[in-house]
């Protein structure tokens, strides 16, 4: 019975490790998406501001 509990603990620890790895990968993807979105919005808004300024003058 004690040997069975050790196997269960090992499986549980491995499962938690896999979940942590998936969460880390997801965090990296979210950060990359956030940075790319911020850059895209900045470029777009700069282009709009430049176009408006060009039309006004």
mmJSON file of the N, C-alpha and C atoms, coordinates in Angstrom:
{"data_MODEL":{"atom_site":{
"group_PDB":["ATOM","ATOM","ATOM","ATOM","ATOM","ATOM","ATOM","ATOM","ATOM","ATOM","ATOM","ATOM","ATOM","ATOM","ATOM","ATOM","ATOM","ATOM","ATOM","ATOM","ATOM","ATOM","ATOM","ATOM","ATOM","ATOM","ATOM","ATOM","ATOM","ATOM","ATOM","ATOM","ATOM","ATOM","ATOM","ATOM","ATOM","ATOM","ATOM","ATOM","ATOM","ATOM","ATOM","ATOM","ATOM","ATOM","ATOM","ATOM","ATOM","ATOM","ATOM","ATOM","ATOM","ATOM","ATOM","ATOM","ATOM","ATOM","ATOM","ATOM","ATOM","ATOM","ATOM","ATOM","ATOM","ATOM","ATOM","ATOM","ATOM","ATOM","ATOM","ATOM","ATOM","ATOM","ATOM","ATOM","ATOM","ATOM","ATOM","ATOM","ATOM","ATOM","ATOM","ATOM","ATOM","ATOM","ATOM","ATOM","ATOM","ATOM","ATOM","ATOM","ATOM","ATOM","ATOM","ATOM","ATOM","ATOM","ATOM","ATOM","ATOM","ATOM","ATOM","ATOM","ATOM","ATOM","ATOM","ATOM","ATOM","ATOM","ATOM","ATOM","ATOM","ATOM","ATOM","ATOM","ATOM","ATOM","ATOM","ATOM","ATOM","ATOM","ATOM","ATOM","ATOM","ATOM","ATOM","ATOM","ATOM","ATOM","ATOM","ATOM","ATOM","ATOM","ATOM","ATOM","ATOM","ATOM","ATOM","ATOM","ATOM","ATOM","ATOM","ATOM","ATOM","ATOM","ATOM","ATOM","ATOM","ATOM","ATOM","ATOM","ATOM","ATOM","ATOM","ATOM","ATOM","ATOM","ATOM","ATOM","ATOM","ATOM","ATOM","ATOM","ATOM","ATOM","ATOM","ATOM","ATOM","ATOM","ATOM"],
"id":[1,2,3,4,5,6,7,8,9,10,11,12,13,14,15,16,17,18,19,20,21,22,23,24,25,26,27,28,29,30,31,32,33,34,35,36,37,38,39,40,41,42,43,44,45,46,47,48,49,50,51,52,53,54,55,56,57,58,59,60,61,62,63,64,65,66,67,68,69,70,71,72,73,74,75,76,77,78,79,80,81,82,83,84,85,86,87,88,89,90,91,92,93,94,95,96,97,98,99,100,101,102,103,104,105,106,107,108,109,110,111,112,113,114,115,116,117,118,119,120,121,122,123,124,125,126,127,128,129,130,131,132,133,134,135,136,137,138,139,140,141,142,143,144,145,146,147,148,149,150,151,152,153,154,155,156,157,158,159,160,161,162,163,164,165,166,167,168,169,170,171],
"type_symbol":["N","C","C","N","C","C","N","C","C","N","C","C","N","C","C","N","C","C","N","C","C","N","C","C","N","C","C","N","C","C","N","C","C","N","C","C","N","C","C","N","C","C","N","C","C","N","C","C","N","C","C","N","C","C","N","C","C","N","C","C","N","C","C","N","C","C","N","C","C","N","C","C","N","C","C","N","C","C","N","C","C","N","C","C","N","C","C","N","C","C","N","C","C","N","C","C","N","C","C","N","C","C","N","C","C","N","C","C","N","C","C","N","C","C","N","C","C","N","C","C","N","C","C","N","C","C","N","C","C","N","C","C","N","C","C","N","C","C","N","C","C","N","C","C","N","C","C","N","C","C","N","C","C","N","C","C","N","C","C","N","C","C","N","C","C","N","C","C","N","C","C"],
"label_atom_id":["N","CA","C","N","CA","C","N","CA","C","N","CA","C","N","CA","C","N","CA","C","N","CA","C","N","CA","C","N","CA","C","N","CA","C","N","CA","C","N","CA","C","N","CA","C","N","CA","C","N","CA","C","N","CA","C","N","CA","C","N","CA","C","N","CA","C","N","CA","C","N","CA","C","N","CA","C","N","CA","C","N","CA","C","N","CA","C","N","CA","C","N","CA","C","N","CA","C","N","CA","C","N","CA","C","N","CA","C","N","CA","C","N","CA","C","N","CA","C","N","CA","C","N","CA","C","N","CA","C","N","CA","C","N","CA","C","N","CA","C","N","CA","C","N","CA","C","N","CA","C","N","CA","C","N","CA","C","N","CA","C","N","CA","C","N","CA","C","N","CA","C","N","CA","C","N","CA","C","N","CA","C","N","CA","C","N","CA","C","N","CA","C","N","CA","C","N","CA","C"],
"label_alt_id":[null,null,null,null,null,null,null,null,null,null,null,null,null,null,null,null,null,null,null,null,null,null,null,null,null,null,null,null,null,null,null,null,null,null,null,null,null,null,null,null,null,null,null,null,null,null,null,null,null,null,null,null,null,null,null,null,null,null,null,null,null,null,null,null,null,null,null,null,null,null,null,null,null,null,null,null,null,null,null,null,null,null,null,null,null,null,null,null,null,null,null,null,null,null,null,null,null,null,null,null,null,null,null,null,null,null,null,null,null,null,null,null,null,null,null,null,null,null,null,null,null,null,null,null,null,null,null,null,null,null,null,null,null,null,null,null,null,null,null,null,null,null,null,null,null,null,null,null,null,null,null,null,null,null,null,null,null,null,null,null,null,null,null,null,null,null,null,null,null,null,null],
"label_comp_id":["UNK","UNK","UNK","UNK","UNK","UNK","UNK","UNK","UNK","UNK","UNK","UNK","UNK","UNK","UNK","UNK","UNK","UNK","UNK","UNK","UNK","UNK","UNK","UNK","UNK","UNK","UNK","UNK","UNK","UNK","UNK","UNK","UNK","UNK","UNK","UNK","UNK","UNK","UNK","UNK","UNK","UNK","UNK","UNK","UNK","UNK","UNK","UNK","UNK","UNK","UNK","UNK","UNK","UNK","UNK","UNK","UNK","UNK","UNK","UNK","UNK","UNK","UNK","UNK","UNK","UNK","UNK","UNK","UNK","UNK","UNK","UNK","UNK","UNK","UNK","UNK","UNK","UNK","UNK","UNK","UNK","UNK","UNK","UNK","UNK","UNK","UNK","UNK","UNK","UNK","UNK","UNK","UNK","UNK","UNK","UNK","UNK","UNK","UNK","UNK","UNK","UNK","UNK","UNK","UNK","UNK","UNK","UNK","UNK","UNK","UNK","UNK","UNK","UNK","UNK","UNK","UNK","UNK","UNK","UNK","UNK","UNK","UNK","UNK","UNK","UNK","UNK","UNK","UNK","UNK","UNK","UNK","UNK","UNK","UNK","UNK","UNK","UNK","UNK","UNK","UNK","UNK","UNK","UNK","UNK","UNK","UNK","UNK","UNK","UNK","UNK","UNK","UNK","UNK","UNK","UNK","UNK","UNK","UNK","UNK","UNK","UNK","UNK","UNK","UNK","UNK","UNK","UNK","UNK","UNK","UNK"],
"label_asym_id":["A","A","A","A","A","A","A","A","A","A","A","A","A","A","A","A","A","A","A","A","A","A","A","A","A","A","A","A","A","A","A","A","A","A","A","A","A","A","A","A","A","A","A","A","A","A","A","A","A","A","A","A","A","A","A","A","A","A","A","A","A","A","A","A","A","A","A","A","A","A","A","A","A","A","A","A","A","A","A","A","A","A","A","A","A","A","A","A","A","A","A","A","A","A","A","A","A","A","A","A","A","A","A","A","A","A","A","A","A","A","A","A","A","A","A","A","A","A","A","A","A","A","A","A","A","A","A","A","A","A","A","A","A","A","A","A","A","A","A","A","A","A","A","A","A","A","A","A","A","A","A","A","A","A","A","A","A","A","A","A","A","A","A","A","A","A","A","A","A","A","A"],
"label_entity_id":["1","1","1","1","1","1","1","1","1","1","1","1","1","1","1","1","1","1","1","1","1","1","1","1","1","1","1","1","1","1","1","1","1","1","1","1","1","1","1","1","1","1","1","1","1","1","1","1","1","1","1","1","1","1","1","1","1","1","1","1","1","1","1","1","1","1","1","1","1","1","1","1","1","1","1","1","1","1","1","1","1","1","1","1","1","1","1","1","1","1","1","1","1","1","1","1","1","1","1","1","1","1","1","1","1","1","1","1","1","1","1","1","1","1","1","1","1","1","1","1","1","1","1","1","1","1","1","1","1","1","1","1","1","1","1","1","1","1","1","1","1","1","1","1","1","1","1","1","1","1","1","1","1","1","1","1","1","1","1","1","1","1","1","1","1","1","1","1","1","1","1"],
"label_seq_id":[1,1,1,2,2,2,3,3,3,4,4,4,5,5,5,6,6,6,7,7,7,8,8,8,9,9,9,10,10,10,11,11,11,12,12,12,13,13,13,14,14,14,15,15,15,16,16,16,17,17,17,18,18,18,19,19,19,20,20,20,21,21,21,22,22,22,23,23,23,24,24,24,25,25,25,26,26,26,27,27,27,28,28,28,29,29,29,30,30,30,31,31,31,32,32,32,33,33,33,34,34,34,35,35,35,36,36,36,37,37,37,38,38,38,39,39,39,40,40,40,41,41,41,42,42,42,43,43,43,44,44,44,45,45,45,46,46,46,47,47,47,48,48,48,49,49,49,50,50,50,51,51,51,52,52,52,53,53,53,54,54,54,55,55,55,56,56,56,57,57,57],
"pdbx_PDB_ins_code":[null,null,null,null,null,null,null,null,null,null,null,null,null,null,null,null,null,null,null,null,null,null,null,null,null,null,null,null,null,null,null,null,null,null,null,null,null,null,null,null,null,null,null,null,null,null,null,null,null,null,null,null,null,null,null,null,null,null,null,null,null,null,null,null,null,null,null,null,null,null,null,null,null,null,null,null,null,null,null,null,null,null,null,null,null,null,null,null,null,null,null,null,null,null,null,null,null,null,null,null,null,null,null,null,null,null,null,null,null,null,null,null,null,null,null,null,null,null,null,null,null,null,null,null,null,null,null,null,null,null,null,null,null,null,null,null,null,null,null,null,null,null,null,null,null,null,null,null,null,null,null,null,null,null,null,null,null,null,null,null,null,null,null,null,null,null,null,null,null,null,null],
"Cartn_x":[0.824,0.0,0.863,1.943,2.809,3.448,3.797,4.398,3.398,2.143,1.11,0.985,1.102,1.011,2.186,3.338,4.512,4.321,3.715,3.466,2.451,1.446,0.433,1.06,1.914,2.585,3.457,4.15,5.015,4.194,3.089,2.217,1.644,1.225,0.653,1.702,2.913,3.98,4.293,4.309,4.573,3.44,2.217,1.072,1.14,1.508,1.639,2.762,3.84,4.944,4.508,3.699,3.21,2.287,1.443,0.532,1.322,2.351,3.182,3.887,4.362,5.028,4.045,2.828,1.807,1.461,1.348,1.03,2.163,3.394,4.528,4.517,4.221,4.153,3.011,1.892,0.749,1.087,1.789,2.169,3.071,4.018,4.912,4.126,3.162,2.355,1.518,0.96,0.139,0.996,2.194,3.081,3.485,3.816,4.169,2.99,1.799,0.607,0.38,0.546,0.342,1.323,2.581,3.599,3.317,2.979,2.689,1.466,0.45,-0.747,-0.43,0.38,0.748,1.53,2.45,3.234,2.329,1.447,0.538,-0.37,-0.922,-1.784,-1.01,0.205,1.027,1.305,1.664,1.952,0.69,-0.42,-1.682,-2.106,-2.062,-2.466,-1.512,-0.23,0.726,0.411,0.068,-0.297,-1.542,-2.527,-3.768,-3.475,-2.673,-2.333,-1.569,-0.646,0.11,-0.815,-1.751,-2.694,-3.577,-4.029,-4.874,-4.066,-2.832,-1.986,-1.698,-1.516,-1.252,-2.484,-3.66,-4.879,-5.173,-4.833,-5.117,-4.201,-2.949,-1.999,-1.931],
"Cartn_y":[-1.199,0.0,1.256,1.245,2.415,2.662,1.601,1.753,2.386,2.067,2.656,4.149,4.581,6.016,6.785,6.17,6.811,7.032,6.066,6.193,7.299,7.377,8.422,9.796,9.917,11.196,11.585,10.612,10.893,11.356,10.68,11.076,12.471,12.759,14.068,15.16,14.918,15.909,16.147,15.077,15.226,16.007,15.764,16.489,17.971,18.302,19.708,20.375,19.648,20.197,20.509,19.628,19.85,21.066,21.217,22.368,23.661,23.637,24.838,25.202,24.194,24.459,25.06,24.531,25.072,26.507,26.784,28.142,29.103,28.658,29.502,29.823,28.813,29.033,29.981,29.829,30.71,32.148,32.318,33.659,34.337,33.598,34.153,34.567,33.726,34.071,35.315,35.455,36.628,37.891,37.808,38.973,39.38,38.393,38.706,39.351,38.831,39.391,40.823,41.074,42.408,43.405,43.013,43.908,44.178,43.134,43.306,44.198,44.044,44.868,46.329,46.556,47.922,48.598,47.879,48.446,48.756,47.823,48.023,49.225,49.349,50.496,51.803,51.808,53.019,53.454,52.503,52.829,53.327,52.661,53.056,54.461,54.726,56.046,57.133,56.809,57.785,58.11,57.092,57.316,58.161,57.904,58.697,60.147,60.344,61.698,62.444,61.756,62.378,62.76,61.866,62.161,63.353,63.42,64.555,65.846,65.796,66.988,67.438,66.484,66.829,67.463,66.993,67.554,68.942,69.174,70.467,71.545,71.224,72.256,72.298],
"Cartn_z":[0.0,0.0,0.0,0.734,0.775,-0.589,-1.295,-2.622,-3.588,-3.446,-4.298,-4.077,-2.829,-2.529,-3.132,-3.152,-3.744,-5.234,-5.892,-7.33,-7.604,-6.758,-6.92,-6.722,-5.73,-5.49,-6.67,-7.241,-8.383,-9.58,-9.845,-10.95,-10.729,-9.503,-9.19,-9.38,-8.909,-9.048,-10.525,-11.304,-12.744,-13.413,-12.991,-13.549,-13.234,-11.995,-11.629,-12.413,-12.649,-13.444,-14.861,-15.438,-16.799,-16.85,-15.844,-15.795,-15.661,-14.829,-14.664,-15.961,-16.692,-17.97,-18.976,-19.014,-19.923,-19.546,-18.259,-17.814,-18.171,-18.05,-18.428,-19.912,-20.727,-22.173,-22.518,-21.85,-22.105,-21.709,-20.609,-20.161,-21.189,-21.736,-22.746,-23.984,-24.421,-25.596,-25.343,-24.144,-23.826,-23.815,-23.26,-23.222,-24.636,-25.49,-26.877,-27.601,-27.39,-28.03,-27.567,-26.275,-25.726,-26.332,-26.429,-26.99,-28.468,-29.227,-30.65,-30.852,-30.02,-30.124,-29.802,-28.779,-28.409,-29.538,-30.148,-31.248,-32.434,-32.76,-33.895,-33.674,-32.486,-32.198,-32.247,-31.757,-31.785,-33.218,-34.063,-35.466,-36.162,-35.917,-36.552,-36.119,-34.833,-34.338,-34.803,-34.907,-35.432,-36.884,-37.661,-39.061,-39.187,-38.347,-38.372,-37.986,-36.948,-36.518,-37.619,-38.276,-39.362,-40.514,-40.851,-41.946,-41.611,-40.377,-39.962,-40.011,-39.513,-39.524,-40.954,-41.838,-43.24,-43.89,-43.558,-44.107,-43.562,-42.309,-41.67,-42.243,-42.503,-42.966,-44.436],
"occupancy":[1.0,1.0,1.0,1.0,1.0,1.0,1.0,1.0,1.0,1.0,1.0,1.0,1.0,1.0,1.0,1.0,1.0,1.0,1.0,1.0,1.0,1.0,1.0,1.0,1.0,1.0,1.0,1.0,1.0,1.0,1.0,1.0,1.0,1.0,1.0,1.0,1.0,1.0,1.0,1.0,1.0,1.0,1.0,1.0,1.0,1.0,1.0,1.0,1.0,1.0,1.0,1.0,1.0,1.0,1.0,1.0,1.0,1.0,1.0,1.0,1.0,1.0,1.0,1.0,1.0,1.0,1.0,1.0,1.0,1.0,1.0,1.0,1.0,1.0,1.0,1.0,1.0,1.0,1.0,1.0,1.0,1.0,1.0,1.0,1.0,1.0,1.0,1.0,1.0,1.0,1.0,1.0,1.0,1.0,1.0,1.0,1.0,1.0,1.0,1.0,1.0,1.0,1.0,1.0,1.0,1.0,1.0,1.0,1.0,1.0,1.0,1.0,1.0,1.0,1.0,1.0,1.0,1.0,1.0,1.0,1.0,1.0,1.0,1.0,1.0,1.0,1.0,1.0,1.0,1.0,1.0,1.0,1.0,1.0,1.0,1.0,1.0,1.0,1.0,1.0,1.0,1.0,1.0,1.0,1.0,1.0,1.0,1.0,1.0,1.0,1.0,1.0,1.0,1.0,1.0,1.0,1.0,1.0,1.0,1.0,1.0,1.0,1.0,1.0,1.0,1.0,1.0,1.0,1.0,1.0,1.0],
"B_iso_or_equiv":[0.0,0.0,0.0,0.0,0.0,0.0,0.0,0.0,0.0,0.0,0.0,0.0,0.0,0.0,0.0,0.0,0.0,0.0,0.0,0.0,0.0,0.0,0.0,0.0,0.0,0.0,0.0,0.0,0.0,0.0,0.0,0.0,0.0,0.0,0.0,0.0,0.0,0.0,0.0,0.0,0.0,0.0,0.0,0.0,0.0,0.0,0.0,0.0,0.0,0.0,0.0,0.0,0.0,0.0,0.0,0.0,0.0,0.0,0.0,0.0,0.0,0.0,0.0,0.0,0.0,0.0,0.0,0.0,0.0,0.0,0.0,0.0,0.0,0.0,0.0,0.0,0.0,0.0,0.0,0.0,0.0,0.0,0.0,0.0,0.0,0.0,0.0,0.0,0.0,0.0,0.0,0.0,0.0,0.0,0.0,0.0,0.0,0.0,0.0,0.0,0.0,0.0,0.0,0.0,0.0,0.0,0.0,0.0,0.0,0.0,0.0,0.0,0.0,0.0,0.0,0.0,0.0,0.0,0.0,0.0,0.0,0.0,0.0,0.0,0.0,0.0,0.0,0.0,0.0,0.0,0.0,0.0,0.0,0.0,0.0,0.0,0.0,0.0,0.0,0.0,0.0,0.0,0.0,0.0,0.0,0.0,0.0,0.0,0.0,0.0,0.0,0.0,0.0,0.0,0.0,0.0,0.0,0.0,0.0,0.0,0.0,0.0,0.0,0.0,0.0,0.0,0.0,0.0,0.0,0.0,0.0],
"pdbx_formal_charge":[null,null,null,null,null,null,null,null,null,null,null,null,null,null,null,null,null,null,null,null,null,null,null,null,null,null,null,null,null,null,null,null,null,null,null,null,null,null,null,null,null,null,null,null,null,null,null,null,null,null,null,null,null,null,null,null,null,null,null,null,null,null,null,null,null,null,null,null,null,null,null,null,null,null,null,null,null,null,null,null,null,null,null,null,null,null,null,null,null,null,null,null,null,null,null,null,null,null,null,null,null,null,null,null,null,null,null,null,null,null,null,null,null,null,null,null,null,null,null,null,null,null,null,null,null,null,null,null,null,null,null,null,null,null,null,null,null,null,null,null,null,null,null,null,null,null,null,null,null,null,null,null,null,null,null,null,null,null,null,null,null,null,null,null,null,null,null,null,null,null,null],
"auth_seq_id":[1,1,1,2,2,2,3,3,3,4,4,4,5,5,5,6,6,6,7,7,7,8,8,8,9,9,9,10,10,10,11,11,11,12,12,12,13,13,13,14,14,14,15,15,15,16,16,16,17,17,17,18,18,18,19,19,19,20,20,20,21,21,21,22,22,22,23,23,23,24,24,24,25,25,25,26,26,26,27,27,27,28,28,28,29,29,29,30,30,30,31,31,31,32,32,32,33,33,33,34,34,34,35,35,35,36,36,36,37,37,37,38,38,38,39,39,39,40,40,40,41,41,41,42,42,42,43,43,43,44,44,44,45,45,45,46,46,46,47,47,47,48,48,48,49,49,49,50,50,50,51,51,51,52,52,52,53,53,53,54,54,54,55,55,55,56,56,56,57,57,57],
"auth_comp_id":["UNK","UNK","UNK","UNK","UNK","UNK","UNK","UNK","UNK","UNK","UNK","UNK","UNK","UNK","UNK","UNK","UNK","UNK","UNK","UNK","UNK","UNK","UNK","UNK","UNK","UNK","UNK","UNK","UNK","UNK","UNK","UNK","UNK","UNK","UNK","UNK","UNK","UNK","UNK","UNK","UNK","UNK","UNK","UNK","UNK","UNK","UNK","UNK","UNK","UNK","UNK","UNK","UNK","UNK","UNK","UNK","UNK","UNK","UNK","UNK","UNK","UNK","UNK","UNK","UNK","UNK","UNK","UNK","UNK","UNK","UNK","UNK","UNK","UNK","UNK","UNK","UNK","UNK","UNK","UNK","UNK","UNK","UNK","UNK","UNK","UNK","UNK","UNK","UNK","UNK","UNK","UNK","UNK","UNK","UNK","UNK","UNK","UNK","UNK","UNK","UNK","UNK","UNK","UNK","UNK","UNK","UNK","UNK","UNK","UNK","UNK","UNK","UNK","UNK","UNK","UNK","UNK","UNK","UNK","UNK","UNK","UNK","UNK","UNK","UNK","UNK","UNK","UNK","UNK","UNK","UNK","UNK","UNK","UNK","UNK","UNK","UNK","UNK","UNK","UNK","UNK","UNK","UNK","UNK","UNK","UNK","UNK","UNK","UNK","UNK","UNK","UNK","UNK","UNK","UNK","UNK","UNK","UNK","UNK","UNK","UNK","UNK","UNK","UNK","UNK","UNK","UNK","UNK","UNK","UNK","UNK"],
"auth_asym_id":["A","A","A","A","A","A","A","A","A","A","A","A","A","A","A","A","A","A","A","A","A","A","A","A","A","A","A","A","A","A","A","A","A","A","A","A","A","A","A","A","A","A","A","A","A","A","A","A","A","A","A","A","A","A","A","A","A","A","A","A","A","A","A","A","A","A","A","A","A","A","A","A","A","A","A","A","A","A","A","A","A","A","A","A","A","A","A","A","A","A","A","A","A","A","A","A","A","A","A","A","A","A","A","A","A","A","A","A","A","A","A","A","A","A","A","A","A","A","A","A","A","A","A","A","A","A","A","A","A","A","A","A","A","A","A","A","A","A","A","A","A","A","A","A","A","A","A","A","A","A","A","A","A","A","A","A","A","A","A","A","A","A","A","A","A","A","A","A","A","A","A"],
"auth_atom_id":["N","CA","C","N","CA","C","N","CA","C","N","CA","C","N","CA","C","N","CA","C","N","CA","C","N","CA","C","N","CA","C","N","CA","C","N","CA","C","N","CA","C","N","CA","C","N","CA","C","N","CA","C","N","CA","C","N","CA","C","N","CA","C","N","CA","C","N","CA","C","N","CA","C","N","CA","C","N","CA","C","N","CA","C","N","CA","C","N","CA","C","N","CA","C","N","CA","C","N","CA","C","N","CA","C","N","CA","C","N","CA","C","N","CA","C","N","CA","C","N","CA","C","N","CA","C","N","CA","C","N","CA","C","N","CA","C","N","CA","C","N","CA","C","N","CA","C","N","CA","C","N","CA","C","N","CA","C","N","CA","C","N","CA","C","N","CA","C","N","CA","C","N","CA","C","N","CA","C","N","CA","C","N","CA","C","N","CA","C","N","CA","C","N","CA","C","N","CA","C"],
"pdbx_PDB_model_num":[1,1,1,1,1,1,1,1,1,1,1,1,1,1,1,1,1,1,1,1,1,1,1,1,1,1,1,1,1,1,1,1,1,1,1,1,1,1,1,1,1,1,1,1,1,1,1,1,1,1,1,1,1,1,1,1,1,1,1,1,1,1,1,1,1,1,1,1,1,1,1,1,1,1,1,1,1,1,1,1,1,1,1,1,1,1,1,1,1,1,1,1,1,1,1,1,1,1,1,1,1,1,1,1,1,1,1,1,1,1,1,1,1,1,1,1,1,1,1,1,1,1,1,1,1,1,1,1,1,1,1,1,1,1,1,1,1,1,1,1,1,1,1,1,1,1,1,1,1,1,1,1,1,1,1,1,1,1,1,1,1,1,1,1,1,1,1,1,1,1,1]
}}}
